[in-house]
Amino acid sequence: MRINIIPVILVTGLILVASGPAGGEPLVWYQADFPPYVILAGPDKALGIDNQIMAYMIERLPGYEHQFRVASYSRILNDFKRQKPGVTTPLFRTPEREEYVHYSDISSYLVLPNGFIYQKDDLARYAPYLLADGAIDLDALCQSGKFNIGISAGRSYFGIIDAMIRNYKTAGVFQERTGSDQLGTLKMVRIKRYDAAFGFPVEIKYGGLERDLRFLRVSGMVPFIPVFFGTPKNQWGISLMGKFNAILRQEGVLERFAQFYSAWLDEETRPFYDQLRHTYYGK
């Protein structure tokens, strides 16, 4: 089924568009501008990981008038707190959100956490800091004092990475870059202004940097983060999510969604990701 998307209204900065049979029960899909998960403009428009997941689900949810609302995550979650009907993906599960968000029973796919990104020809420089499992020992690397690592001002990388940034804040290891372009530090690695930087593995491909940059896991970071669908935690959301859960349990669906994600990974990272998700889902 081809999904025709037609703009219908602009309200307080939110773009609402609709598709599907007119007169059906409205189903609002909240979308954050979050490439390469949700891509709203440019040559890859609608080809993001979750753009494709939404399209897949819509084909299997007949009878709804599907509407798309673009909003920040803070706005999406605030609407869920206010019990406004709608659904969103991708969404991480947190204890705070559990109070007002009803999640799918099954994770739709897994994402790899932020890691260490470097020039592809420089792997030998980092070999002394690689552990047996292929992850990099960031603490040992920072202690060496041999590297200049770029970080984006105001960005949290989570876990051990944030801890190392705090621990070595005054050691001259990390160089902070200001600006709204989250890919900026990776671009500086490409032109060798920084030795390395941190980022999600999918950012490399989205930024067109896969020819020059490579990704290493950081020891101590969680190996993956499950991604879920989310709705308001009310009877409407519980009922809708029952339909989502049924689709997620169908043969081949999780494999398909994983392919949407892994398409954005570099060739070296894909085998690790495949092994990880097969272990997680027990398949």
KOLSEDREN-118117 format. One record per residue: residue in one letter; x negated, y, z of N, C-alpha, C, O in turn. Coordinates in steps of 0.001 Angstrom, whole numbers, plus 500000, padded with zeros to 6 digits. Last residue first. Layout:
BEGIN
AXYZXYZXYZXYZ ...
END
This chain:
BEGIN
K483387484051519261483582483447517945482248483366517204482199482886516071 G483583485592521559483612484146521679483847483428520364484426482343520332 Y483289488274521607484617487778521252484716486244521311485794485676521136 Y480557488388522389481599489108523140482977488514522862483749488279523792 T479208486893520431479122486502521842480274487111522639480891486436523463 H479816488401518190480230486996518215480195486468519652481058485682520044 R478589490825518837480065490756518802480567489320518795481635489042519339 L475851490073518780476455490658519962477973490489519960478564490066520954 Q475414489266516159475226488314517248475929488785518517476527487987519239 D475892491707514848476730490539514566476625489506515683477632488938516104 Y473787493292515864475184493650516129476101492450515918476994492206516729 F471579491961514798471734492075516247473182492380516598473739491791517525 P472069492358512009472050491007512590472222491013514112472931490167514657 R472013495315511801473225494530511592473164493128512183474134492717512820 T469508496513511975470356496499513163471556495564513020472066495067514024 E468339496438509485467626495809510595468519495638511817468313494720512611 E470053497926507868469947496486507652469262495770508816469575494614509099 D472000500296509780470917499938508876470754498417508850471268497717509722 L475605500748509752474346500405510403473252500143509368473543499807508220 W477994501063508492477258502292508783475931502017509491475200502957509802 A479045498562508393478680499174507115477865500447507314477132500866506418 S479900498029510942478548497593510579478093498148509237476894498203508964 Y482584499055510873481539499673511694480144499321511185479302500203511016 F483876497393509085483997498845508899482884499561509671482315500542509193 Q483321494944510270482668495278509003482761496770508705481836497350508137 A485041495000512420483595495009512671482831495376511414481801496047511486 F487465494760511096487155496017511770485655496125512062485072497205511963 R487246492095510197487395493201509237486991494527509876486266495320509275 E487171490727512611486052490616511673486065491771510687485024492353510380 L489683491312513586488517491843514289487258491764513425486388492631513503 V491240489861511639491389491306511834490142491901512499489605492897512015 G491100487073511404490308487895510502490352489386510748489584490127510134 E494301486309512624493028485793512108492359486795511166492991487301510239 Q495651488539515074495755487809513816494367487429513302493391488145513524 R495389490170517228495194488728517453495277487913516160494995486715516168 L496070492663516312494674492426516652494377490939516843493245490499516643 I498856492378516130498060492512514903496602492176515186495960491484514396 A499521492279518841499875491159517968499066491191516676498640490146516184 N498686494772519720498013493572520217498287492372519324497402491552519078 F500565496413518433499145496512518086498400495245518508497587494712517754 K502869495670519788502779495424518342501325495478517877500906494686517033 G502200496577522338502508495171522137502418494789520668501942493703520338 M502049499268522002500792498539522086501011497032521992500103496294521606 L504765499957522059503995500112520827502729499258520869502382498603519886 S505333499397524789506049498714523712505267498781522402505123497771521712 I503607501170526097503484499740526341504151498943525223503610497938524762 G504600503650525191503253503228524851503049501729525026502395501087524203 W507198503615526334507026503755524884505652503230524464505541502464523506 Q506637503488529060507306502359528415507164502406526905507027501366526259 N503241504767529444504686504769529728505325503618528949504634502867528262 K500547506093529032500882504981529919502343505103530355502638505490531486 P499963506846525575500356507251526924500782506032527749501314505062527209 T497370504762524082498654505465524032498947506010525428498241505664526376 G494541503627522204495140504152523425496433504884523149496583505542522119 F492360501008521145493459501909520844494018502395522180493977501670523174 F488811500879522012490207500470522115491133501463521420490753502600521142 V485558499482522066486443500563521613487879500036521590488128498895521200 P482831498653524233484060498280523525484912499514523206484969500464523988 I479462499100523719480619499736524361481860499310523585481943499575522385 F476419497287524460477511497700523588478581498396524411478606498297525637 P474361497012526299474142496554524923475215497004523955474963497097522753 V473375499808528282474333498729528060474213498301526596473984499147525732 M469839500298528673471146500774528203472088499575528067471649498464527772 G467554498895529249468327499430530368469655500025529965470519500239530815 S465682499862526424465839498926527525466577499595528689466260500724529065 V467201500915523523466460501373524701466741500406525844467896500161526191 R466754499848520125467503499842521371466596500286522523465386500062522499 L465863501916517378465466500905518358466374501008519585466719502104520028 F466136502691513938466750502707515267466182501591516129466037500457515672 R464615504890511482465009503592511993465428503715513459465121504702514128 L464515506996508522464573506767509963465027505358510305465730504711509529 D464547507186505696463389507665506451463352507228507908462270507100508482 R466868506256504615465623505993503875464387506296504718463315505737504486 E468929507189506221468524505787506345467251505449505586466611504441505889 L470115509637506310468732509571506771468178508153506781467081507923507290 G472697510564506010471894510327504811470419510174505118469566510530504304 G474252510719508253473435511892507938472582511722506695471819512622506344 Y475278508150508317476178509265508015475397510505507614475824511258506739 K472976506718509066473540506559507726474456507714507372474418508210506245 I472550507721511678471474507699510680472057507644509274471678508426508402 E474788507288513168474494508666512778473420508711511692473389509638510883 V474829504660513920475645505025512760475397506459512302475750506819511179 P473260504615516259472718504079515007473511504489513773472939504651512696 F473225507695518051473916506457517714473341505924516402472975506708515526 G470058508932519392471330509047518682471980507685518515471372506653518798 F467037510776520007468044509790520413469315510004519598469610511119519169 A463776510891518406464953511516519005465895510400519435465593509220519254 A460280511530517636461468510689517748462600511505518348462415512656518745 D458453513497517064458075512098516836459308511201516804459370510237516041 Y459499516401515262459545515565516462459041514178516094459183513738514953 R458778517136512736458663518156513785458734517494515162458109517962516114 K459148515410510616458023515198511528457748516377512448456616516586512884 I461398515374509171460350516273508673459137516311509612458226517120509439 R462813513514510735462526513219509322461406514096508784460557513625508028 V463114514869513111462267513672513081461871513368511634460727513007511357 M464921516778512288463586517232512694462616516056512774461422516225512531 K467135515214511901466547515861510728465139516362511040464269516371510169 L467665514617514533467254513542513625466617514113512366465662513546511834 T468477517080515532467248516483516055466746515365515141465537515185514990 G470886517518514027469720518382513883468431517759514380467394517888513730 L473239516270514323472235515548513548470918516316513454469949515827512874 Q474838518059515569474326516971516380473278516128515642472529515371516259 D474911521384515311474685520235514441474038519111515239472850519174515558 S474941523543516986476116522668516996475927521412516164476704520466516295 G472065524370519031472807524358517774473917523319517803473848522340518547 T468756523634520339470099524202520432470755524171519057470085523972518044 R466700521100521561467115521846520372468540522327520552469432521544520875 E464001520421523706465440520655523563465726521535522354465090522568522148 Q461783517897523935461940519224523362463418519436523059464008518716522254 F460092515971526361461332516252525632461406517710525199461133518627525975 V457592516054527608457918514953526693459087515326525788459075515032524593 G456934517857529556456624518212528172456918517111527169456537517218526003 A457710517464532123456468516797531699456079517113530261455022516690529794 T460081518258533185458982519242533202457668518666532690456623519307532807 K461710515977532853462148517295532367460996518291532256460956519086531317 Y461656513349533457460489513906532773460784515310532214460179515750531237 N464113512807534697462862512476535395461640513168534792460706513531535507 R466026513576532766465947514272534058464586514049534716463979514988535230 I465419511709530788465357513141530456465260513962531736464503514931531797 M465946509356532177464572509655531769464407511137531425463381511743531734 A468743509575532463467887509505533656466442509853533312465781510566534068 D469607509479529823469810510713530586468926510733531833468416511786532216 I468822506794529352468263507895528553468410509210529298467453509978529399 I470287505192531071468855505331531324468243506478530525467258507076530958 G473475506767530599472615505740531156471168506129531360470859507249531768 F473882509270527994474339508244528927473195507371529453472128507258528851 Y473445511499526597473152510253525887473509509023526725473450507891526246 S475062514563526273474757513458527161474540512200526325475348511875525455 R474021517758525151474522516428524814474110515416525870472962515401526314 G472852520181525722474228519971526129474778518585525853475890518267526275 A470636520098522993471078520809524187472553520516524466473394520590523570 S469228517095521933470197518156521625470685518787522916471104518082523833 I465697516402521824467032516166522384467927517356522042467449518479521882 G462737514843520586463746515889520497465057515466521124465486514320520981 I459605514098521922460948513581521633461964514711521659462048515453522638 N456427513347521381457257514542521441458663514143520988458885513881519806 F453981511339523102455055511553522135455887512788522452456029513206523601 K452181510673525053451683510743523678452732511198522669452409511420521502 G452679510077527701452447511467527337451998511676525903451486512744525565 S453215507703528990452008507787528154451653509221527785450485509549527580 Q455677507944530167454486508042531016453213508207530195452239508792530668 C457343507415528015457271508780528551456023508964529408455390510019529375 L456903504659527736456589505558526626456443506996527131455528507711526722 A457890503709530149456467503538529831456045504486528718454952505049528757 D460607504419529826459828504946530948458332504859530655457593505817530883 L461424502938527615461364504395527514460534505007528638459837505999528428 D460676500305525973460553500691527378460336502208527403459218502693527234 I462924499149523480461780499974523845461835500340525321462900500647525857 A463699495747522533464073497073523027462820497831523463461791497230523773 G462904493198521918462909494185520845463315495577521265463284496501520452 D462574491437523961463882491421523293463995492460522186465055492599521575 A460048492042524954460239490777524237461552490728523467461643490059522438 L459559495586524277459683494422525138459996493185524301460186493276523088 L457304498065523184458419497177522862458388495948523767457336495350523994 Y455107499592523456456200499868524395457435499002524118458481499185524741 P453297499062521441452880498792522830454015498951523849453892498491524984 A454792499951519117454654498524519429454210498261520872454704497314521484 Y454820502518518280455689502201519417455580500748519850456198500345520836 R453166502596516113452872503508517217453642503125518480453189503369519598 A454404500891514300453185500434514974452824501318516166452234500835517132 L456492502455513233456792501398514189455555500951514963455646500661516157 D456427504517511379455703504706512637455907503573513642455526503720514803 D457967504499509146456563504099508975455770504130510283454582503809510298 K460459505533509947460346504098509654458890503629509525458611502456509774 Q460590507649512762460193507510511358459896506043511050459172505384511795 Y463305506894515090461930507254514739461713507123513228462544506563512513 I465347506787517921465300506919516463463960507533516058463535508551516606 F466796504889520382465566505605520039465429505608518516465399504546517894 G470352505188521030469051504528521076467944505458520616468142506665520480 N473672504874522275472567505705521801471254504949521967471072504180522911 P475188501576521703474956502834522418473875503672521743473247503243520775 L477410500230519262476103500215519898475853501570520564476267502602520036 V480783499264519720479805500217519201478503500038519955478501499730521147 L483214496853518663482174497273519591481281498313518930481046498258517723 Y486795496935518197485426496662517764484458497136518844484868497755519826 S489131496721519686489217496633518224487850496417517586487755495779516538 S489689494771522547488860495807521925488899495629520412488721494519519910 I492965494041523571491755493578522916490992494779522366491585495691521790 D495094495406524578494535494312525380493167493887524866492318493430525632 S494938498974524315495149497670523696494497496606524573493485496858525227 Y495885500989527179494955500533526154495442499243525503496255498515526072 H497401503832528294497625502396528145496806501926526948497005502404525831 V496362506377530485496259505813529137496549504311529199496010503603530050 Y496321507209533103497375507747532245497329507235530807498169507617529992 E494365505835534485495498506349535247496636506809534344497794506805534761 E492280505320532802493201504217533095494447504704533806495488504050533738 R490634507519532865491652507448531818492678506352532080493820506447531629 E488981506819535049489818508025535100490954507944534079492100508263534394 P487647504489534132488567504428535275489497505636535354490673505491535690 T487761504210530520487128504688531744488127504602532890489335504639532653 R487146503123527286487932502858528497487148503342529714486004502936529921 F487154505129524337486439504347525338487308504236526591488093505130526908 L488690505011521226488797505493522600488032504545523522488230503330523495 P488971506154517816488431505260518831488542505868520223488494507088520382 T492509506292518180491319505455518093490233506284517421490548507061516520 T495791506804519530494511507272519019493476506150519021493579505188519782 V499247507741519426498215506714519555496919507274518996496935508115518098 G502191509009521132501160509034520100500149507935520363500191507276521402 P504311511034523120504093509790522371503063509972521261503073510973520546 K503216512567526084503632512792524708503328511550523884502205511048523931 Q502508512594528767503404511536528289503937511781526876504992511260526513 R500556514207529634501902514796529620502937513840529035504092514212528830 K498389512623529112498726512898530512500145513433530631500849513151531601 F498393512888526334498725511588526933499090511755528412500005511093528902 D497571515539526138498911515171525658499338513822526228500506513631526566 N494968515220527152495918516065527870497353515762527444498254515730528281 L493853513693525142494030513103526466494989513927527320495739513374528124 I493886515575523039494548514273522910494853513700524290495975513274524563 R492284517638524075493692517891523765494477516574523667495602516481524159 S489834516319524304490432516911525501491916517187525277492723516993526186 Y489315515629521655489631514576522614490267515140523881491145514507524468 S491094517878519415489921517477520194490323516360521151491505516160521428 A493039516850516539492869517541517820491577517090518473491029516044518126 V495377516318514047493951516541514314493814517364515592494398518441515713 R497751513906513477497504515173514159496026515268514523495491514405515219 F499877512370511242498481512496511676498259513886512264498544514901511629 Q502498509948511128502067511333511132500666511405511718500303510606512581 H504630507655509618503310507880510205502881509331510021502897509868508913 E507490506395510378507043507558509618505722507997510261505713508631511316 Y507889502835510344507493504082511001507233505176509978506807504907508854 G508362500639508791509492501225509496509168502497510248510072503172510742 P505469498563509327506539499125508502507646499722509377507824499349510537 L502575498110509965503574498686510877504680499351510056504815500574510085 R500595497454508286501225496364509013502220496843510054502654496079510915 E499561499775507303500122498824506346500909497712507029501786497101506420 I498486500793509664499687501404509094500359500468508099501586500378508058 M496155499304509998497270499124510928498572499663510354499634499066510533 Y494588500302507878494885498865507978496110498632508864496995497851508515 A494375502998508558495040502621507309495452501147507337496536500790506875 M492885502747510940494241503294510967495017502898509714496181502508509799 I490494501729509874491259500934510829492702501433510900493636500631510918 Q489665503870508323489992502601507669490801501689508587491686500965508132 N489205505767510308490122506073509201490601504776508560491789504605508289 D487216504499511759488582504455512288489612504978511298490794504662511432 I485035504875509947485331503574510553486795503510510985487520502584510622 G485877506953507106485282506692508402485737505345508954486709504760508476 L487040507754504826486285506507504757485566506197506064484743505284506123 A488201510244504841489097509092505014488382507746504918489035506703504927 K485465511590503068486763511831503710487622510578503676487763509930502639 D482971511641502012483383510415502705484712510582503433485040509793504319 P482646514212500987482735513085500045483174511779500690483694510898500006 G484784516289503162483562515908502463483731514677501597484836514148501479 A486679515454506152486320516310505013485059515773504359484361514924504914 L487095513741508245488238514522507785487933515373506565488848515963505992 I486428510717509646485870511712508721487024512437508048487836511818507360 V485790509071512500486905509716511796486311510847510958485763511810511494 Y483129508035512602484293507274513063485563507788512397486317507019511801 P480746509331512074481427508653510963482624507805511386483084506954510625 P482865512183512880482202511318511895481026510561512529480374511090513428 F485312513312514233484236512573514878483565511630513882483678510411514015 D487870514985515108486880515156514037485559514587514538484779515285515186 A490451512808516222489395513763516545488430513828515368488201512818514702 Q493831512267515743492510512100515153491573513205515640491868514390515490 Y496756510470516561495839511556516910494447511244516347493952510122516456 W499533509653514925498152509186515065497276510405515350497081511260514485 V502830509213515759501774510205515625500423509548515898500201508966516960 L505563508042514286504403507533515008503243508480514733502734508544513614 P509111508176514136507819508856514022506741508149514848506992507714515972 E511025505767512469510633506268513775509269506937513664508340506322513142 G512007506997509179511598505977510135511250506603511469511186507826511591 G512434509124507505513557508673508301513224507568509272514053507218510112 A510318508056504862511006509142505558512176508561506329512832507624505872 P507666505754505055509074505981504725509692507096505537509607507092506765 G504391507395504725505289506294505023506727506666504748507002507764504264 S503043510327506351503063509339505288504044508255505681504484508193506830 A502001513691507206502883512534507318502727511605506134502330512027505048 V500240515870509461500543515382508131501320514081508260501295513443509312 L499270518654511175500162517508511224500508517107509809501016517921509038 I496596520075512747497163519808511433498004518550511520497503517492511901 L496391522523515231496537521104514943497175520931513580498185521569513281 G496393525204515806495130524592515444495215523120515139494198522508514813 T499168525664516334498131525873517353496853525118517055496287524468517934 V500157523918513534500612524442514800499442524511515774498787523496516012 L501264523479510358500053523838511097500497524518512383501137525569512343 I502715520869508326502842521980509255501494522242509921500673521333510037 V502242519056506254503590519564506440503668520742507395504595521546507295 P500257517509503746500341518460504845501765518987504989502418519323504001 I500421514104503072500897515412502615500949516364503793501631516065504774 I499115511179501865499071512106502990499389513507502484498721514029501592 N499973507974501041499953509343500554500062510290501735501008510205502519 I498494504993500890499024505936501876498875507337501335497758507833501188 R499378502136499122498643503396499089499298504352500060500519504507500058 M499155498800500000500000500000500000499131501235500000498223501348500824 
END
